[in-house]
Amino acid sequence: MTERTKWTEWTRRRWSAVRAGARGDAGMSTAEYAMGTIAACAFAAVLYKVVTSGAVSAGLRSVIERALDAPF
């Protein structure tokens, strides 16, 4: 059995167990909502830093300038 096959099988078994355990869950608790909100805010902060970086900003500006400069 290759390393990739072992990893795939382990992942499949793990997600099956997670899905089986979540079937009876009616929804998230307050603590889960808090953790989800924190994770979403952290992701938004990282995305903001990426989008406002020099390289991405220049690329977006270039795309917008080319789109507005299109001949009709």
Long-range contacts (C-beta under 8 A, 24 or more apart in sequence): none
